[in-house]
Amino acid sequence: MKRNRIASILIPVVLLVATLSLSVTQSFAVGCGCMDLVFVVDDTGSMGGALDNVKAQLPDIIATAQGASGGDLRMGLVTFPSDNVVVNAPFTTSVSVIESNIQALVASGGNGEPEASDTSLQFVVTGGTGTSSCTISNAPLGAFRTGCVKIAVLITDAHPGECLDTFTPGVSDVYAHNVAEEAAAAGVLVSAIYVPDSGEDPTIKAIMQDYADTTGGAFVETAADATGTGDGITEIVATCGTGGVATDITRTSRFWFTHGFSVDTNCATLLSAIQLNGGIESLGFVHLPTANRNGDGVLDANDAFIEALSFYWRSAARTGENGGTQNQKLKGSALCTARKQLAVELIAATANFRLLGTKPNNATYFNGTAITNFPPDLLTQARNAGANFDLVAIRNMTALLKKFNSSGQTNNLPGSLVECSPQTSRTLRPISADPMTQDTCPGVNNSCGAATVVAFKTANPFAPAVFAQSVNLSAYTTNFPVPACGTGGRDAVWKILPAVGTAGRQFTVVSDGSNFDTLLAVWSGTCSNPIAVGCANSAIGNGGERLTFTTDGTSTFFVVGEGSAGQYGKLKIKFTSP
């Protein structure tokens, strides 16, 4: 069954933007209302990977919680080092307090398992520790508010053992279940995140699942290296502590970018998905919104929506300028294009994950006899790929996301969501605003600011580190100072960032195969203050130059290819490194 809510293509842009400010509520992913959220975190020595994952995802976790709670959010933090209970942060509305306390966590101690996860959870729920002999530091935590969503997110890799450092079957697991019963009676949803860093233990897993099943919370099992911890928390808070309903429903990117918004609050739209995501979109290389697009002075989901549209409705090969247009028609680099194409699929995948409840590890893509399964941390992997400079990795991830977005095996939407009518390009294109400037969407390497980043393919660790590119300098201009070894001319620029140019790493650059007499120069520092490092202009004619230099791990190095004495033509350049 479909409901038709046709948005007029003749609506003025001002009125259309005003429409976007309407509150959109989805029947499947309703706003949670006021929320009290406590992180109950195992910070013992084996939990380093989980802590790092949570820290990296913390901005998205908090933004999602703020969006789901409608801004009425309190958070707290409790840890259990050395079989005791510590209140790191009592209930607070201060985001900075929670952020600073979580970022300060260090995995240490523990001296083997079990840990005091059960007693810590009991303290969070009841304010006490029952018959346990735990020491409690920095109490009190404070009480959950009546009438609000109450969520305790427990993260651990160990058996529960009160504060006795002993797990006894038939005793310790019963104690843990009684704690779950206390939480259920208090209306606290315990969402348990199990980190099987030493291999899956069925007893630990069963106890963690029981916490979730007894209280109506969610159970999440991460990968062995703890990837998926942060995404698991985000999913939990986005679905009001329940984890949502696992589905295999997805929609393609085209669906999301044509079903942008609707006055029908029961149909699936891109705007509602972004609202459910906390009002932001993290793409790895940029967070949307980057600017206030609808003029209300607040960076929110409406602005993120307007910026998200640009990836689909505006050219992927162009770089936007300040203001969000592409009027200057600045040509983007291959990296710019690849990042924008990744953004389209990542935004759609996030909508499928958040609004439709489809977890990547529950989805399968069929293509004839070929079957593609997806890792649980697919979205995190995609953001990491977008933040880097490996074109092959970005393009491969884009293809994988496209398969995920096409993996749904049913045409039904979850809950009471229905498909609303799509809008046309005449409706959506005018309000799309490109957030990508040269910083995040570099242009062609015809200036220092638009220098192409040298990145070696990471797909095969045994392959030699080689980066090669050809450019025609006919349309280029002279940007860098005169090199020390001769008179240059029109130039193209590449840069090696410290992450690649590690301390003591050697690079060799050659211009063999160019059809004119070339000159190579290396500079460090900044575009406004370049410092000469090396220069090569010894070969006569089309033989090409060779230049070797060593990076220091802290400076950015610029490699400039140009013609000797003003010559220009097709420049071929290749970087190699051991």
C-alpha positions in Angstrom: 0.0 0.0 0.0 1.3 3.4 -0.9 0.2 6.9 0.1 0.7 9.7 -2.4 1.9 13.0 -1.0 3.0 14.9 -4.1 5.3 17.8 -3.4 4.6 20.6 -6.0 7.6 21.2 -8.2 6.5 24.8 -8.3 6.9 25.6 -4.6 9.2 28.6 -4.2 12.5 27.7 -2.6 11.9 29.9 0.4 8.6 28.1 1.2 10.3 24.7 0.5 13.1 25.4 3.0 10.4 26.5 5.5 8.7 23.2 5.0 11.9 21.4 6.0 11.8 22.9 9.5 8.7 20.8 10.3 9.1 18.2 12.9 9.2 14.8 11.3 8.3 11.8 13.4 8.6 8.2 12.2 6.3 5.4 13.5 9.2 3.0 13.3 11.8 5.3 14.8 9.9 7.6 17.0 11.6 10.3 19.1 12.4 8.8 22.5 11.6 11.9 24.5 13.6 12.7 27.6 16.5 10.2 28.1 18.8 9.2 30.9 21.8 7.3 29.6 24.5 5.7 31.7 27.6 4.1 30.2 28.8 1.2 32.4 32.2 0.5 31.0 34.8 -2.2 31.7 38.1 -0.2 31.6 40.4 -3.1 32.5 43.5 -4.0 30.6 41.9 -6.1 27.8 39.4 -3.4 26.8 41.8 -1.0 25.0 40.2 -1.7 21.6 36.7 -1.1 22.8 37.6 2.1 24.5 39.4 3.4 21.4 36.4 2.5 19.3 34.0 4.3 21.6 36.2 7.4 21.8 36.4 7.6 18.0 32.6 7.3 17.7 31.7 9.5 20.7 30.7 12.6 18.7 28.2 10.5 16.7 27.0 8.7 19.8 26.2 11.9 21.6 24.7 13.6 18.6 22.4 10.7 18.0 21.4 10.6 21.7 20.7 14.3 21.6 18.6 13.9 18.5 16.6 10.9 19.8 15.9 12.6 23.1 14.9 15.9 21.6 17.7 17.6 23.5 16.4 16.5 26.9 19.4 14.2 27.7 21.3 13.4 30.8 24.3 11.1 30.8 26.5 9.4 33.4 29.6 7.2 33.4 30.5 4.3 35.7 33.5 2.0 35.5 34.6 -1.0 37.5 38.4 -1.2 37.6 40.1 -3.7 40.0 36.7 -5.2 41.1 35.3 -2.0 42.5 32.8 0.6 41.3 33.8 4.1 40.3 31.4 7.0 39.4 33.5 8.8 36.8 30.6 11.3 36.1 27.2 11.5 37.8 24.1 12.3 35.8 24.8 15.5 33.9 23.4 17.5 31.0 26.9 18.6 30.2 28.2 17.0 27.0 31.7 18.2 27.6 31.9 16.5 31.1 30.9 13.2 29.5 33.3 13.6 26.6 36.3 14.5 28.8 35.7 11.6 31.2 35.3 9.0 28.4 38.3 10.3 26.5 40.3 10.1 29.7 39.6 6.4 30.2 42.7 4.1 30.0 42.5 0.4 29.8 44.6 -1.0 32.7 44.5 -3.4 35.6 41.9 -6.1 36.1 44.4 -8.9 36.9 42.3 -11.4 34.9 38.6 -11.9 35.0 35.8 -11.9 36.2 35.0 -8.3 36.8 32.4 -6.4 38.8 30.0 -5.7 35.9 27.0 -7.1 37.7 27.5 -5.1 40.9 28.2 -1.9 38.9 25.0 -2.4 37.0 23.2 -3.0 40.3 24.6 0.2 41.7 23.4 2.1 38.6 19.9 0.7 38.9 19.3 0.8 42.6 22.0 3.2 44.0 23.4 0.3 46.2 25.3 -3.0 45.8 23.0 -5.4 47.7 25.0 -8.0 49.5 28.2 -7.3 47.6 31.3 -6.0 49.4 32.3 -3.6 46.6 34.0 -0.3 47.4 32.2 2.6 45.7 34.1 5.7 44.7 32.7 9.2 43.9 29.1 8.2 44.7 26.3 9.1 44.2 25.5 8.7 40.5 22.0 10.1 40.9 18.6 8.6 40.2 16.9 8.0 36.8 14.1 10.4 36.1 10.5 9.2 36.2 8.8 9.3 32.8 12.0 9.3 30.8 13.7 6.5 28.8 16.2 4.8 31.1 19.2 3.2 29.4 22.2 1.5 30.9 24.8 0.5 28.2 27.1 -2.2 29.7 30.3 -2.9 27.8 32.6 -5.8 28.9 34.5 -8.9 27.8 34.4 -10.7 31.1 32.2 -12.9 33.3 30.5 -11.1 36.2 31.9 -11.8 39.6 30.5 -9.1 42.0 33.6 -7.8 43.7 34.9 -11.2 44.6 37.1 -11.8 41.5 35.4 -15.3 41.3 32.8 -16.6 38.9 30.8 -19.5 40.3 28.4 -21.2 37.9 24.9 -21.4 39.4 25.7 -18.5 41.7 27.3 -15.7 39.8 25.1 -16.0 36.8 22.0 -16.2 39.0 23.2 -13.0 40.8 23.5 -11.3 37.4 20.0 -12.4 36.4 18.6 -11.0 39.7 20.3 -7.7 38.8 18.5 -7.8 35.4 15.2 -8.4 37.2 15.9 -5.4 39.4 16.6 -3.3 36.3 13.4 -4.5 34.6 11.4 -3.6 37.7 12.9 -0.1 37.7 12.2 0.3 33.9 15.9 0.4 33.1 16.7 -1.0 29.6 20.1 -2.8 29.9 21.7 -2.9 26.5 24.7 -5.3 26.7 27.7 -5.0 24.4 29.9 -8.1 24.5 33.5 -7.8 23.3 34.8 -11.3 22.5 38.4 -10.2 22.4 39.7 -13.7 23.6 37.2 -15.7 21.5 33.5 -16.1 22.1 32.6 -17.5 25.5 29.1 -18.9 25.5 28.6 -18.4 29.2 29.5 -14.7 29.0 27.4 -14.3 25.9 24.4 -15.9 27.5 24.6 -13.6 30.6 24.9 -10.5 28.4 21.9 -11.7 26.3 19.9 -12.3 29.4 20.5 -8.7 30.6 19.0 -7.5 27.3 16.2 -10.0 27.1 15.0 -9.6 30.7 14.9 -5.8 30.5 13.9 -5.3 26.9 17.2 -3.8 25.9 19.5 -4.7 23.1 22.4 -7.2 22.8 25.3 -6.4 20.6 28.4 -8.7 20.0 31.3 -6.8 18.5 34.1 -8.2 16.3 37.1 -9.7 18.2 39.0 -6.4 17.8 36.1 -4.5 19.2 35.0 -2.8 16.0 31.3 -2.2 16.1 31.3 -1.1 19.7 30.7 2.6 18.9 28.2 1.8 16.1 26.4 -0.6 18.6 25.9 2.2 21.1 24.7 4.6 18.4 22.2 2.1 17.2 21.0 1.5 20.8 20.4 5.2 21.6 18.8 5.8 18.2 16.2 3.2 18.9 15.5 4.3 22.5 17.5 1.6 24.1 16.0 -1.4 22.3 18.3 -1.8 19.3 15.4 -1.8 16.9 14.1 -4.6 14.8 16.6 -6.4 12.6 15.4 -6.3 9.0 16.8 -7.1 5.6 15.2 -4.0 4.0 17.2 -1.5 2.1 16.6 1.1 -0.6 19.0 2.3 -3.2 20.7 5.7 -3.1 18.4 6.8 -5.9 15.4 6.2 -3.6 16.7 8.3 -0.8 17.9 11.2 -2.9 14.5 11.4 -4.7 12.4 10.8 -1.6 13.9 13.8 0.2 11.1 15.0 2.4 7.4 14.9 2.8 4.5 16.4 4.8 3.4 12.8 5.5 5.1 11.8 8.7 4.7 8.1 8.1 6.7 7.8 4.9 10.4 7.1 4.6 12.5 10.2 3.7 16.1 11.2 3.7 15.4 14.1 6.0 13.8 11.9 8.6 16.7 9.5 8.4 19.1 12.3 9.0 17.0 13.6 11.9 17.1 10.1 13.5 20.9 10.1 13.0 21.1 13.0 15.4 20.9 15.7 12.8 24.3 15.1 11.3 26.0 13.0 8.7 29.6 11.9 9.3 31.3 11.0 6.0 34.8 10.6 7.3 36.2 13.5 5.3 33.5 15.9 6.4 30.6 16.2 8.9 27.4 17.6 7.6 26.1 20.2 8.2 29.2 22.4 7.6 27.2 25.6 7.2 23.8 27.1 8.1 21.8 26.6 4.9 18.2 27.5 5.8 19.0 30.7 7.6 17.7 29.9 11.1 21.1 30.3 12.7 21.2 26.7 13.9 23.3 23.9 12.4 20.8 21.0 12.3 19.2 18.2 10.3 17.7 20.6 7.8 21.1 22.0 6.9 22.6 18.5 6.8 19.8 17.4 4.4 20.4 20.4 2.1 24.1 19.6 2.0 23.5 15.9 1.5 21.4 16.5 -1.6 24.4 18.1 -3.3 26.3 14.8 -3.6 23.5 13.4 -5.7 22.1 16.4 -7.5 25.3 18.3 -8.3 28.4 17.3 -10.3 30.7 14.9 -8.5 33.6 16.3 -10.6 33.2 19.8 -9.3 34.4 21.5 -6.1 31.9 23.7 -4.4 32.9 27.2 -3.2 31.8 29.0 0.0 28.1 29.5 -0.2 27.4 26.0 -1.4 27.1 26.5 -5.1 29.2 25.3 -8.0 29.0 28.6 -9.9 32.8 28.9 -10.2 32.8 25.4 -11.9 36.1 24.5 -10.1 37.3 21.2 -11.5 37.7 18.5 -8.8 40.4 15.9 -8.7 39.9 12.2 -9.0 39.9 12.1 -5.2 37.2 14.7 -5.1 35.0 12.7 -7.4 35.6 9.4 -5.6 34.8 11.0 -2.2 31.5 12.4 -3.5 30.5 9.1 -5.1 31.3 7.4 -1.8 29.2 10.0 0.1 26.1 9.2 -2.0 26.2 5.5 -1.1 27.2 6.2 2.6 24.4 8.6 3.2 21.9 6.1 1.7 23.5 3.2 3.7 23.1 5.3 6.9 19.5 5.9 6.1 18.9 2.2 5.6 20.7 1.5 8.9 19.0 4.2 11.0 15.5 4.5 9.6 14.8 1.0 8.1 16.7 -0.8 10.9 18.9 -2.9 8.5 22.1 -4.0 10.1 24.9 -4.7 7.6 25.7 -8.1 9.0 22.0 -9.1 8.6 22.0 -8.2 4.9 23.2 -10.3 1.9 23.6 -9.2 -1.7 22.8 -11.8 -4.4 24.0 -11.5 -8.0 23.4 -14.7 -9.8 25.6 -17.2 -8.0 27.7 -14.6 -6.3 26.9 -13.8 -2.6 28.2 -10.7 -0.7 28.0 -10.5 3.0 28.8 -7.3 4.9 30.8 -6.6 8.1 28.9 -5.2 11.1 31.1 -2.1 11.1 30.5 -1.4 7.4 29.6 2.3 8.0 32.7 2.8 10.1 34.9 1.2 7.5 33.3 3.5 4.9 34.0 6.6 6.9 37.6 5.6 7.4 38.0 4.9 3.7 36.6 8.4 2.8 38.9 10.1 5.2 42.0 8.6 3.5 43.5 9.2 0.1 43.6 5.7 -1.4 41.4 6.0 -4.6 41.3 2.2 -5.0 40.1 1.7 -1.4 37.5 4.5 -1.8 36.1 3.1 -5.0 36.0 -0.4 -3.7 34.1 0.7 -0.6 31.7 2.7 -2.8 31.0 -0.5 -4.8 30.4 -2.5 -1.5 28.0 0.2 -0.1 26.1 0.1 -3.4 25.6 -3.6 -3.0 24.5 -3.2 0.6 22.0 -0.5 -0.5 20.6 -3.0 -3.1 20.6 -6.0 -0.8 17.0 -5.8 0.6 15.0 -9.0 -0.2 11.6 -7.4 0.4 9.6 -4.4 -0.9 7.9 -3.9 2.4 8.9 -1.1 4.7 9.2 -1.7 8.5 6.5 -0.9 11.0 3.9 1.4 9.5 6.2 3.3 7.2 5.0 3.6 3.7 6.6 4.9 0.5 5.9 8.6 -0.2 5.9 10.2 -3.6 9.3 11.2 -4.9 10.3 14.8 -5.8 11.7 15.9 -9.1 15.1 17.4 -9.8 13.4 20.8 -10.3 12.4 20.6 -6.6 15.5 19.2 -5.1 18.4 20.5 -7.2 17.7 24.2 -6.4 17.9 23.7 -2.6 21.0 21.4 -2.7 24.1 23.2 -1.4 27.6 21.7 -2.0 29.5 21.7 1.3 32.7 20.6 -0.4 35.5 23.2 -0.7 39.1 22.6 -1.7 40.0 21.5 1.8 37.8 18.3 1.7 37.4 18.1 -2.1 40.8 19.0 -3.6 40.9 20.2 -7.1 43.3 19.2 -9.8 46.9 19.7 -8.8 47.4 23.1 -10.5 48.2 25.0 -7.4 49.7 24.4 -4.0 46.3 24.5 -2.3 44.9 22.0 -4.7 47.9 19.7 -4.6 47.1 16.0 -5.2 47.9 13.9 -2.1 50.3 11.0 -2.8 48.7 7.8 -1.5 49.9 4.3 -2.1 47.4 1.5 -2.7 46.7 -0.5 0.5 44.9 -3.4 -1.1 48.0 -5.5 -1.4 50.6 -5.0 1.4 53.2 -7.0 -0.6 52.9 -4.8 -3.7 55.6 -2.1 -4.2 54.6 1.4 -3.1 54.1 3.2 -6.4 52.0 6.3 -7.2 51.9 7.6 -10.8 50.0 10.3 -12.6 50.0 12.1 -15.9 48.9 15.7 -16.5 49.0 18.1 -19.4 50.5 21.4 -18.3 49.0 23.3 -21.3 46.2 24.6 -19.1 48.3 25.1 -15.9 50.0 28.3 -14.6 53.1 29.0 -12.6 52.5 28.9 -8.9 55.7 27.9 -7.0 58.8 30.1 -6.6 61.6 29.7 -9.0 63.5 26.5 -8.3 67.1 26.5 -7.2 68.4 24.5 -10.1 67.1 26.5 -13.0 64.2 28.4 -14.5 60.9 26.6 -14.3 57.5 27.4 -15.8 54.0 26.0 -15.6 53.8 23.6 -12.8 51.8 20.8 -11.2 52.0 20.0 -7.5 51.8 16.9 -5.4 52.0 16.7 -1.6 53.1 14.0 0.9 51.4 14.2 4.2 53.2 13.3 7.4 51.1 10.2 7.8 52.7 8.8 4.6 56.0 10.7 4.8 57.0 9.1 8.1 60.3 9.8 9.8 63.3 8.5 7.7 61.2 7.3 4.8 62.8 7.7 1.4 61.0 8.7 -1.8 62.1 8.7 -5.4 60.3 10.8 -8.0 60.9 10.4 -11.7 59.5 12.2 -14.8 60.5 9.6 -17.3 58.2 9.5 -20.4 57.3 13.2 -20.4 57.3 14.7 -23.9 59.3 17.8 -22.9 62.4 18.8 -20.9 61.3 18.5 -17.3 62.4 19.9 -13.9 61.6 18.4 -10.5 61.7 20.3 -7.2 60.9 19.3 -3.6 59.7 21.8 -1.0 58.5 21.5 2.6 56.6 23.8 5.0 53.4 25.5 3.9 52.0 26.9 0.7 52.6 30.5 2.0 56.1 29.7 3.1 57.7 26.9 1.1 61.2 25.8 2.0 63.5 24.3 -0.7 64.5 20.7 0.0 65.9 19.4 -3.3 65.9 20.0 -7.1 66.8 18.1 -10.3 67.4 19.6 -13.7 70.3 17.7 -15.1 68.9 15.6 -18.0 68.7 17.3 -21.3 65.6 16.9 -23.6 62.9 14.3 -22.9 65.0 11.9 -20.8 63.3 12.7 -17.6 64.6 13.7 -14.1 65.1 11.6 -11.0 65.0 13.1 -7.5 65.4 11.3 -4.1 64.6 12.8 -0.7 63.7 11.7 2.8 60.7 12.8 4.9 60.8 13.6 8.6 57.3 12.5 9.7 56.2 16.0 10.8 56.4 18.2 7.7 54.3 18.2 4.6 56.4 17.8 1.5 55.5 19.3 -1.9 56.8 17.9 -5.1 56.6 20.2 -8.1 56.9 19.1 -11.7 57.5 21.7 -14.4 59.2 22.4 -17.6 62.8 23.6 -17.8 63.0 27.2 -19.1 59.3 27.5 -19.5 58.7 24.4 -21.6 55.5 22.5 -21.1 53.6 19.5 -22.4 52.4 16.1 -21.1 54.1 15.5 -17.7 54.4 11.9 -16.4 55.5 11.6 -12.8 56.0 8.5 -10.6 56.6 8.2 -6.9 58.2 5.1 -5.4 59.1 4.3 -1.8 60.5 1.1 -0.2 
